[in-house]
Each structure stands twice: as structure tokens, then as C-alpha cells.
């Protein structure tokens, strides 16, 4: 989509060069892919609940403490799990997620 500028989040700000935006977008996609891989690795060890997965820290480094960490981890993991379930890679039984 043609644009003169792109407004980003996560402290990246406004981008005025398309090439730079494409680089940032690719880097963001790589982060999402790494999180998917880490989540699949965690489930390879055995089925887990969302609460259990949230303690593994896919978004924030272990040791980082803030009131919002658990909620962000849970919501992010839930979004990844939804995508992975739609791809058929992950299944859910009651409150437990597992590899297919």
C-alpha cells in the first residue's frame, strides 16, 4: 500500500522511508516466528495450560518484573495458539494445549 509515512508501535515511532519500514516489518515477523517456534518447543515437552505457558516468558525476559507482564504474556501466547490451532499444529482439550 503506498504511503508517505507509517506509524508504528513498540517504541519504533514514525517511519518515512518504505525500505526502512519493510526491514522493520521483516524483523517483527521474525520475532513472531521465533515465538511460534519456542511455543511449539514448549508443547513438545508435553501439554500445557495457558497459565503454565505464560510462566515460560515468550515476550519478556525472565527476571523482568512489572504488573502487566502476566497479562501481556497470556494474551500474546493466546494469539499465537489461536494461529497455530488454525494451522492444525496445536490442539486444545478443555484448558490444555498440545501438539498435533
C-alpha positions, 0 to 999 in steps of 0.5 A, spaced: 500 500 500 503 506 498 504 511 503 508 517 505 509 515 512 507 509 517 506 509 524 508 504 528 508 501 535 513 498 540 517 504 541 519 504 533 515 511 532 514 514 525 517 511 519 518 515 512 522 511 508 518 504 505 525 500 505 526 502 512 519 500 514 519 493 510 526 491 514 522 493 520 516 489 518 521 483 516 524 483 523 517 483 527 515 477 523 521 474 525 520 475 532 513 472 531 516 466 528 521 465 533 515 465 538 511 460 534 517 456 534 519 456 542 511 455 543 511 449 539 518 447 543 514 448 549 508 443 547 513 438 545 515 437 552 508 435 553 501 439 554 500 445 557 495 450 560 495 457 558 497 459 565 503 454 565 505 457 558 505 464 560 510 462 566 515 460 560 516 468 558 515 468 550 515 476 550 519 478 556 525 476 559 525 472 565 527 476 571 523 482 568 518 484 573 512 489 572 504 488 573 502 487 566 507 482 564 502 476 566 497 479 562 501 481 556 504 474 556 497 470 556 494 474 551 500 474 546 501 466 547 493 466 546 494 469 539 499 465 537 495 458 539 489 461 536 494 461 529 497 455 530 490 451 532 488 454 525 494 451 522 492 444 525 499 444 529 496 445 536 490 442 539 486 444 545 482 439 550 478 443 555 484 448 558 490 444 555 494 445 549 498 440 545 501 438 539 498 435 533 
